Amino acid sequence: MSYQINQKVYLDSSSRTTAGVWISNGSPIVCDQNVTEDLGRQILHAAAESFEGVAHPKKWQGIFEPMLRIAGFKSYRAFTQAARAVEIEFDDAWTFTPLANLGPGKGFEPVMSKAIRLSTSEPTVLAKSLLSAFDQAE
């Protein structure tokens, strides 16, 4: 998952639990959106940190705390009011899906019609595709 707030991009790798739910790995990365080569390398790094079959959490409280901390927010509500979001997926190709911000009580929803799909793993191309998807986020 990725978020854009004030010229910064926050990348958070996620893993699928044994119950099939995707959860944050709890180690978000912050990048300057204007340094595309670094942003692209961090996208590759976040994707490499995504796993399947991790233990399903017994409690959900605090699971988003690392992201709030690195982004400088005290609440999820304030964070969602400021953020644009894009889902990043990699299977046989990369997909950058802009998300519609439904507000603090409802979170984000994929806008599939605006998804960007590409097959290259060239860091600068990945970064530019992510930034383009952020421009499409609602």
NUKEMI-327686 format. One record per residue (C-alpha): residue number from 1; x, y, z; chain. Coordinates in pm, whole numbers, plus 32768, in hexadecimal, padded with zeros to 4 digits. Each point is the difference from the previous one (the first is absolute). Layout:
# NUKEMI-327686
{NUM, {X, Y, Z}, 'A'}
...
END
This chain:
# NUKEMI-327686
{1, {8000, 8000, 8000}, 'A'}
{2, {8079, 8160, 7FC1}, 'A'}
{3, {7F91, 8155, 8074}, 'A'}
{4, {8057, 815F, 7F8B}, 'A'}
{5, {8000, 8128, 80EE}, 'A'}
{6, {80AD, 814F, 7FC0}, 'A'}
{7, {8102, 7F93, 7EFB}, 'A'}
{8, {8055, 7EC7, 80C8}, 'A'}
{9, {7FAB, 7E9A, 7FA7}, 'A'}
{10, {7FCD, 7F01, 8114}, 'A'}
{11, {802A, 7E95, 7F99}, 'A'}
{12, {7F86, 7EE6, 80DC}, 'A'}
{13, {8039, 7E97, 7FA1}, 'A'}
{14, {7EF0, 7F0D, 805F}, 'A'}
{15, {7FDC, 7E8A, 8022}, 'A'}
{16, {7EDC, 7F11, 7FE6}, 'A'}
{17, {7FA6, 7F51, 8145}, 'A'}
{18, {7FA1, 7E95, 8027}, 'A'}
{19, {7E95, 8079, 8002}, 'A'}
{20, {802F, 80AB, 7EAD}, 'A'}
{21, {8003, 8167, 807E}, 'A'}
{22, {8109, 80F4, 7F8A}, 'A'}
{23, {80A6, 80BC, 8120}, 'A'}
{24, {8115, 80FF, 8025}, 'A'}
{25, {8157, 7F75, 804E}, 'A'}
{26, {8032, 8127, 80EB}, 'A'}
{27, {8138, 8091, 7F60}, 'A'}
{28, {7F99, 8124, 7F21}, 'A'}
{29, {80FC, 80C2, 7F32}, 'A'}
{30, {7FF1, 8174, 7FAC}, 'A'}
{31, {8088, 8089, 7EB6}, 'A'}
{32, {8015, 8154, 7F5E}, 'A'}
{33, {7F20, 7FE4, 7ECE}, 'A'}
{34, {80EF, 80D8, 7F36}, 'A'}
{35, {811F, 7F03, 8016}, 'A'}
{36, {7F6C, 7F02, 7F10}, 'A'}
{37, {8127, 7F0F, 7FF2}, 'A'}
{38, {7FFA, 7FD5, 817C}, 'A'}
{39, {7E85, 7FE9, 8007}, 'A'}
{40, {800B, 7EED, 7EF9}, 'A'}
{41, {8106, 7F3B, 80C3}, 'A'}
{42, {7F29, 801D, 8139}, 'A'}
{43, {7ED0, 7F7B, 7F40}, 'A'}
{44, {80D2, 7ED0, 7FA2}, 'A'}
{45, {8072, 7FD9, 8169}, 'A'}
{46, {7E9C, 8013, 8088}, 'A'}
{47, {7F8B, 7EFA, 7F05}, 'A'}
{48, {811B, 7F18, 8068}, 'A'}
{49, {7F8C, 801C, 816B}, 'A'}
{50, {7EA2, 7F7D, 7FB2}, 'A'}
{51, {7FB9, 7E99, 8068}, 'A'}
{52, {7EE1, 7F06, 8014}, 'A'}
{53, {7F9F, 7F29, 8127}, 'A'}
{54, {805F, 80E5, 8122}, 'A'}
{55, {7F4E, 7FD1, 814B}, 'A'}
{56, {7EAB, 80A4, 8014}, 'A'}
{57, {8002, 8110, 810E}, 'A'}
{58, {7F42, 7FBD, 8140}, 'A'}
{59, {7FCF, 8174, 8039}, 'A'}
{60, {7FE5, 8116, 7F02}, 'A'}
{61, {8034, 812B, 80E1}, 'A'}
{62, {813A, 80C1, 7FA4}, 'A'}
{63, {803F, 7F4A, 7EB7}, 'A'}
{64, {8011, 814F, 7F45}, 'A'}
{65, {80D0, 80B1, 810C}, 'A'}
{66, {8150, 7FE3, 7F49}, 'A'}
{67, {7F6D, 80B6, 7ED1}, 'A'}
{68, {7F67, 8111, 80D7}, 'A'}
{69, {8149, 802E, 80B6}, 'A'}
{70, {80DB, 801B, 7EC9}, 'A'}
{71, {7F06, 80EC, 7F59}, 'A'}
{72, {7FE5, 80DA, 8138}, 'A'}
{73, {7E8D, 7FCB, 8047}, 'A'}
{74, {7F5C, 7FB5, 814D}, 'A'}
{75, {7EC1, 7F6A, 7F73}, 'A'}
{76, {7F8B, 7F31, 7EDA}, 'A'}
{77, {7EEE, 8103, 7FC7}, 'A'}
{78, {80FD, 811A, 7FCA}, 'A'}
{79, {80D9, 7F1D, 7F29}, 'A'}
{80, {7EE3, 7F9D, 7F17}, 'A'}
{81, {7F90, 8169, 7FDB}, 'A'}
{82, {815A, 805B, 7F7C}, 'A'}
{83, {805B, 7ECD, 7F32}, 'A'}
{84, {7FD7, 7F86, 7E9E}, 'A'}
{85, {802A, 7E8B, 7FDD}, 'A'}
{86, {806C, 7F07, 7EF6}, 'A'}
{87, {8005, 7E88, 801F}, 'A'}
{88, {8138, 7F60, 7F6C}, 'A'}
{89, {7FF7, 7E95, 7F93}, 'A'}
{90, {80F9, 7F22, 7F51}, 'A'}
{91, {7FB2, 7EAC, 7F6B}, 'A'}
{92, {8071, 7FCE, 7E99}, 'A'}
{93, {7FF3, 817B, 7FD1}, 'A'}
{94, {7FE2, 8139, 80D5}, 'A'}
{95, {7EAD, 809B, 8047}, 'A'}
{96, {7FD4, 8159, 809A}, 'A'}
{97, {7E94, 8030, 8062}, 'A'}
{98, {7F93, 815C, 8071}, 'A'}
{99, {7F16, 8000, 812A}, 'A'}
{100, {7ED8, 80DF, 8049}, 'A'}
{101, {8016, 809E, 8159}, 'A'}
{102, {7EAC, 7FBD, 809E}, 'A'}
{103, {805A, 80B8, 813F}, 'A'}
{104, {8073, 7FA3, 815E}, 'A'}
{105, {7EE0, 7F19, 8052}, 'A'}
{106, {8008, 7F3F, 7EBA}, 'A'}
{107, {816C, 7FF8, 7F8C}, 'A'}
{108, {8065, 7FD2, 7E95}, 'A'}
{109, {7F63, 7F48, 7EDA}, 'A'}
{110, {80AE, 7F8F, 7EBD}, 'A'}
{111, {7FAB, 80B6, 7EBC}, 'A'}
{112, {8047, 7EDC, 7F15}, 'A'}
{113, {7FB2, 80C6, 7EC4}, 'A'}
{114, {8130, 80DC, 8045}, 'A'}
{115, {80FA, 7EEA, 804B}, 'A'}
{116, {8152, 800E, 7F53}, 'A'}
{117, {809D, 7EB5, 7F9C}, 'A'}
{118, {8163, 7FD0, 7F84}, 'A'}
{119, {80FE, 7EEA, 7FDC}, 'A'}
{120, {814A, 80B4, 803C}, 'A'}
{121, {80AE, 800A, 8152}, 'A'}
{122, {80D7, 812C, 7FA3}, 'A'}
{123, {8001, 80DC, 813A}, 'A'}
{124, {7FC5, 814F, 7F54}, 'A'}
{125, {7EDC, 7F76, 7F35}, 'A'}
{126, {7F68, 7F68, 813C}, 'A'}
{127, {801F, 814C, 80B7}, 'A'}
{128, {7F67, 80C9, 7EE5}, 'A'}
{129, {7EE1, 7F05, 7FE4}, 'A'}
{130, {7FBC, 801D, 8175}, 'A'}
{131, {7FFF, 817C, 7FEF}, 'A'}
{132, {7F16, 7FF2, 7ED5}, 'A'}
{133, {7F16, 7F1D, 80C5}, 'A'}
{134, {8006, 80F7, 8123}, 'A'}
{135, {7F8E, 810C, 7F0B}, 'A'}
{136, {7ED6, 7F1F, 7FAE}, 'A'}
{137, {7FA7, 7FBC, 816E}, 'A'}
{138, {7EBA, 809B, 8075}, 'A'}
END
